[in-house]
Structures are given as C-alpha cells and as structure tokens.
Amino acid sequence: MKADTFIEIDHVTFGYDTSRTILRDVSLKFPRGKVTAILGGSGCGKTTLLRLIGGVHAADSGRVVFDGEVVNTRDMDQLYRLRRRLGMLFQFGALFTDLTVFENVAFPMREHTTLPEAMIRDLVLMKLNAVGLRGAAGLRISEVSGGMARRIALARAIALDPELIMYDEPFAGLDLISMGVAAKLIRTLNDVTGATSLVVSHDVPECMAISDHVVLLATQGRIVAQGTPAELMDSKDPETRQFVRGEPDGPVKFHYPAPEIGLDFGITQ
C-alpha cells in the first residue's frame, strides 16, 4: 500500500549563499493525488521548494523525500529517473521560440523516450487537445497569445504523464478568462490523471477554488498556516487573515523599517 505522503520536506535549510538563508528548518508533507497550493509573499522560498524537490539544488541540511526516496543531487541516475516522473510548468512558460507548438510538446518525448514518431504525433495531439489547442499545433510560439503559451507549456509539462506536476506562478500575467481556464485545467488534469500537484502562486482566489490543501509561507519558509482552503479563509490568525483577504494593514507592514526622521540614514550627500 502506498503512503499518503508523496513529497516530504524534512527539516530542510537552504540558502543560495552563506549570507542569506531562504529556508530554515522547514518541514512539510504534500499529500498524494491532491492539489496543494503553496502561497506566500515574494522571497519566502516558494519557488526554491520546487527546485529542491526537482533536485536542481541540494539542501544545506535536512532531506527532500520523493515517494519514499531521498533525493540525492549527486546521483545523476537517480535524478534522471525521478525527473522522468515529474512535470514542471515554469513561471514564464520557457517555451522554445524557434520551434512550433507541436515540436515544443514533442520535445520531452523525444528526449526521454524511444517512442516511434507516429506514436509521438498521436500523443502530442492528445495532450494539445486536453488543453484545447490541438488546432494550434502548427503555429509558431510568436503567433500565440500569452494565455495560449501557458496552456502549451502545460501540455508539455504533462507530455510524459507525470505523477507529480509542479506549477510555478501559473496565473502570472494572465487576463481573468485565461486565469480561469488555467485554474480549471490544473484541477481537471489532477483529477483525471491522479497526479499530485503543487501550485506556487500569489493568487489567492484561484488557488482556494482548486486546491485540496493550502500552505501559507512567510520569510525563510516559516509556516504561517496550513489546512483546507475553508480553514485558511476562516482563520482568525492575523497574518493568515491579512494574506488571504489582501488587507493592507496587519502583521506584514507596508513600510520597510527605517530610522526616525533626523537620524543618520548612512546616505552619502
């Protein structure tokens, strides 16, 4: 019987250099087969979590556990095998602008499998159909809108039928209609494929509408709250309430700390 937890972050500390710690002693468990939203302000470590799970970076201390297996960034055979099981939707799509829509989605199939071209063709058209863009297969990336580009990137992310799909700011820069389409696709794909989905975002309404579980992070990966969307929306905790309701005043201040007027600011005249 498979464990309920698919990804575990176990007392992880990480910084890009010795002067700045991004995550400090963070522990989280992401449930199998569910959509988990990871919310929080800029710089709190949301995207860094995805990079650690994907083995892009190694934790300074602690463990990242992928379906019961500790991720070892020095074991390239393991990384290749684990990455074959995940799909990643990058914040700005990261599409190949010199390739067609079809070729973009076909790329991971050609890179990671030995499938014949006829099967790749059928699979690519199937993935594009799932995101409503089968008719756009022959277009260049320069010929599609921002919302379409995000859906093409999603089709590429699910090209290999991943067990884990990670979304980095999937709603950024989209109009309201495209945002609604993207949110519905994330929920539908998770339900149809049985995948585990992690959604990093600032967009509270969309995430609350499609998620089973929500984690709210603050600076250095401090866990402010976690639970169901309803639990976070009903929370009486001031910091949680401020974030999910978008209130300007609360524990998170608008002004950066500054000395009193008249004191030395350390500014050279």
C-alpha positions as CSV (number, residue, x, y, z in Angstrom):
1,M,0.0,0.0,0.0
2,K,1.4,3.4,-1.0
3,A,1.9,6.1,1.7
4,D,-0.5,9.0,1.8
5,T,2.5,11.4,1.6
6,F,4.1,11.8,-1.9
7,I,6.6,14.5,-1.2
8,E,8.2,15.3,2.2
9,I,10.4,18.2,3.2
10,D,12.1,17.1,6.3
11,H,13.8,19.8,8.4
12,V,15.3,21.5,5.3
13,T,17.6,24.5,5.5
14,F,18.8,26.1,2.3
15,G,20.5,29.3,1.1
16,Y,21.9,30.4,-2.3
17,D,24.9,31.7,-0.5
18,T,26.2,31.9,3.1
19,S,24.9,35.4,3.7
20,R,21.2,34.7,3.1
21,T,19.1,31.8,4.3
22,I,16.0,31.2,2.1
23,L,14.5,28.2,4.0
24,R,15.3,27.5,7.7
25,D,14.4,24.1,9.2
26,V,11.3,23.7,7.1
27,S,9.2,20.5,7.4
28,L,6.2,19.9,5.1
29,K,4.3,16.9,3.7
30,F,2.4,17.0,0.4
31,P,-0.5,14.5,0.1
32,R,-0.5,12.0,-2.8
33,G,-3.1,12.7,-5.5
34,K,-4.1,16.1,-4.2
35,V,-3.7,19.7,-5.4
36,T,-1.6,21.6,-2.8
37,A,-1.3,25.4,-3.1
38,I,1.9,27.0,-1.7
39,L,1.1,30.6,-1.0
40,G,3.2,33.5,0.4
41,G,4.8,36.8,-0.4
42,S,7.8,37.2,-2.7
43,G,11.1,35.9,-1.4
44,C,9.6,33.4,1.1
45,G,11.1,30.4,-0.6
46,K,8.1,29.0,-2.6
47,T,9.9,28.5,-5.9
48,T,13.0,27.3,-4.0
49,L,11.0,24.5,-2.6
50,L,10.1,23.3,-6.2
51,R,13.8,23.5,-7.2
52,L,14.8,21.4,-4.2
53,I,12.1,18.8,-5.0
54,G,13.3,18.6,-8.6
55,G,16.9,18.2,-7.5
56,V,18.1,21.5,-9.1
57,H,19.7,22.4,-5.7
58,A,20.8,20.3,-2.7
59,A,19.5,21.2,0.8
60,D,22.2,22.5,3.1
61,S,20.7,20.3,5.8
62,G,17.7,18.1,6.1
63,R,16.1,15.8,3.5
64,V,13.8,16.0,0.5
65,V,11.9,12.7,0.1
66,F,10.2,11.9,-3.3
67,D,7.8,9.0,-2.9
68,G,9.8,7.4,-0.1
69,E,13.2,8.0,-1.8
70,V,15.6,10.7,-0.5
71,V,16.7,13.0,-3.4
72,N,20.4,12.9,-3.9
73,T,21.6,15.6,-6.3
74,R,25.0,13.9,-6.8
75,D,23.3,10.7,-8.1
76,M,22.6,11.6,-11.7
77,D,21.0,8.2,-12.5
78,Q,18.5,8.8,-9.7
79,L,17.8,12.4,-10.7
80,Y,17.1,11.3,-14.3
81,R,14.8,8.6,-13.1
82,L,12.9,10.9,-10.7
83,R,12.6,13.7,-13.1
84,R,11.0,11.3,-15.6
85,R,8.2,11.1,-13.0
86,L,7.6,14.9,-12.7
87,G,6.4,17.7,-15.0
88,M,7.2,21.3,-14.4
89,L,5.3,24.4,-15.6
90,F,7.8,27.3,-15.4
91,Q,6.7,30.8,-14.4
92,F,7.0,32.2,-17.9
93,G,6.5,29.0,-19.9
94,A,10.1,28.6,-21.0
95,L,8.9,27.5,-24.5
96,F,11.4,27.1,-27.4
97,T,10.5,30.1,-29.5
98,D,12.2,28.7,-32.6
99,L,10.0,25.6,-32.5
100,T,6.3,25.1,-33.4
101,V,3.7,24.4,-30.8
102,F,3.8,20.7,-31.8
103,E,7.6,20.5,-31.6
104,N,7.6,22.1,-28.1
105,V,5.3,19.4,-26.7
106,A,7.1,16.6,-28.6
107,F,10.5,17.7,-27.2
108,P,10.3,15.8,-23.8
109,M,9.0,12.7,-25.6
110,R,11.9,12.6,-28.0
111,E,14.4,13.5,-25.2
112,H,13.3,10.9,-22.7
113,T,11.7,8.0,-24.7
114,T,12.3,5.9,-27.7
115,L,8.8,6.1,-28.9
116,P,8.2,5.9,-32.7
117,E,7.4,9.2,-34.4
118,A,3.9,8.0,-35.3
119,M,3.1,7.4,-31.6
120,I,4.7,10.7,-30.6
121,R,2.4,12.5,-33.1
122,D,-0.7,10.9,-31.7
123,L,0.4,11.7,-28.1
124,V,1.3,15.3,-28.8
125,L,-2.1,15.9,-30.5
126,M,-3.8,14.2,-27.5
127,K,-2.0,16.5,-25.0
128,L,-2.8,19.6,-27.0
129,N,-6.4,18.5,-27.3
130,A,-6.5,18.2,-23.5
131,V,-5.6,21.9,-23.2
132,G,-7.9,23.0,-26.1
133,L,-5.1,23.7,-28.6
134,R,-5.0,20.8,-31.0
135,G,-5.8,23.3,-33.8
136,A,-2.7,25.4,-32.9
137,A,-0.2,22.5,-33.4
138,G,1.4,24.1,-36.5
139,L,1.7,27.6,-35.1
140,R,5.0,29.3,-34.1
141,I,5.3,30.4,-30.5
142,S,5.4,34.1,-31.7
143,E,1.9,33.6,-33.1
144,V,0.1,32.6,-29.9
145,S,-1.2,34.7,-27.0
146,G,0.2,34.7,-23.5
147,G,-2.7,32.5,-22.3
148,M,-2.2,30.1,-25.1
149,A,1.5,29.9,-24.4
150,R,0.8,29.0,-20.8
151,R,-1.5,26.2,-22.0
152,I,1.1,24.9,-24.5
153,A,3.6,24.8,-21.6
154,L,1.1,22.8,-19.6
155,A,0.7,20.3,-22.4
156,R,4.5,19.9,-22.5
157,A,4.6,19.5,-18.7
158,I,2.2,16.6,-18.9
159,A,3.7,15.1,-22.0
160,L,5.2,12.1,-20.1
161,D,2.2,11.5,-17.9
162,P,4.0,12.6,-14.7
163,E,3.0,11.5,-11.2
164,L,4.0,14.9,-9.9
165,I,3.1,18.2,-11.6
166,M,4.7,21.4,-10.2
167,Y,3.4,24.8,-11.3
168,D,5.4,28.0,-10.7
169,E,3.1,31.0,-10.8
170,P,0.8,29.5,-13.4
171,F,-1.6,32.6,-13.3
172,A,1.0,35.3,-13.5
173,G,0.3,37.8,-16.3
174,L,-3.0,36.2,-17.4
175,D,-6.3,38.0,-18.0
176,L,-9.3,36.9,-16.0
177,I,-10.6,34.5,-18.6
178,S,-7.2,32.9,-19.2
179,M,-6.7,32.6,-15.5
180,G,-10.0,30.8,-15.1
181,V,-9.1,28.4,-17.9
182,A,-5.7,27.7,-16.4
183,A,-7.2,27.0,-13.0
184,K,-9.8,24.7,-14.3
185,L,-7.1,22.8,-16.3
186,I,-5.0,22.3,-13.3
187,R,-7.9,20.8,-11.3
188,T,-9.2,18.7,-14.2
189,L,-5.8,17.3,-15.1
190,N,-5.1,16.4,-11.5
191,D,-8.5,14.6,-11.2
192,V,-8.2,12.8,-14.5
193,T,-4.6,11.6,-14.2
194,G,-4.5,11.0,-10.4
195,A,-1.3,13.1,-10.2
196,T,0.0,15.0,-7.2
197,S,0.0,18.8,-8.0
198,L,2.0,21.6,-6.3
199,V,0.9,25.1,-7.2
200,V,3.1,28.0,-6.2
201,S,1.2,31.3,-6.5
202,H,0.3,34.7,-5.1
203,D,-3.3,34.4,-6.5
204,V,-5.4,33.5,-3.5
205,P,-8.9,33.2,-5.1
206,E,-7.8,30.9,-7.9
207,C,-5.8,28.6,-5.6
208,M,-8.6,28.5,-3.0
209,A,-11.0,27.4,-5.7
210,I,-9.0,24.4,-7.0
211,S,-6.9,23.2,-4.0
212,D,-7.4,20.4,-1.6
213,H,-4.7,21.6,0.8
214,V,-3.1,25.0,1.2
215,V,0.3,26.0,2.8
216,L,1.0,29.7,3.7
217,L,4.7,30.5,4.0
218,A,6.4,33.6,5.3
219,T,10.1,34.7,5.2
220,Q,12.7,31.8,5.5
221,G,9.9,29.3,4.8
222,R,8.2,29.9,8.2
223,I,4.9,28.1,8.0
224,V,2.2,30.6,8.9
225,A,-0.8,28.2,8.4
226,Q,-1.8,25.1,6.5
227,G,-5.1,23.3,6.0
228,T,-8.1,23.2,3.7
229,P,-9.0,26.4,1.8
230,A,-12.0,26.8,4.0
231,E,-9.9,26.6,7.2
232,L,-7.5,29.3,6.0
233,M,-10.3,31.6,4.8
234,D,-12.0,31.2,8.2
235,S,-8.7,31.6,10.2
236,K,-8.6,34.2,13.0
237,D,-4.8,34.4,12.9
238,P,-4.0,38.0,11.9
239,E,-1.2,37.1,9.5
240,T,-3.2,34.5,7.7
241,R,-6.2,36.7,7.6
242,Q,-4.2,39.6,6.2
243,F,-2.8,37.5,3.3
244,V,-5.9,35.6,2.2
245,R,-8.1,38.7,2.4
246,G,-5.5,41.0,0.9
247,E,-5.7,43.5,3.7
248,P,-3.2,46.4,3.6
249,D,-2.8,46.7,7.3
250,G,-1.7,43.9,9.6
251,P,1.4,42.0,10.8
252,V,3.0,42.3,7.4
253,K,3.9,46.0,7.2
254,F,3.9,48.2,4.1
255,H,6.9,50.3,5.1
256,Y,10.5,48.9,5.2
257,P,12.0,49.5,8.7
258,A,13.6,52.9,8.7
259,P,15.3,55.2,11.4
260,E,13.5,58.1,12.9
261,I,13.5,61.3,10.8
262,G,16.6,63.4,11.6
263,L,18.8,60.4,12.4
264,D,21.7,59.4,10.2
265,F,20.5,57.3,7.2
266,G,24.0,56.4,6.2
267,I,23.4,58.2,2.9
268,T,26.4,60.0,1.3
269,Q,25.4,63.5,0.3
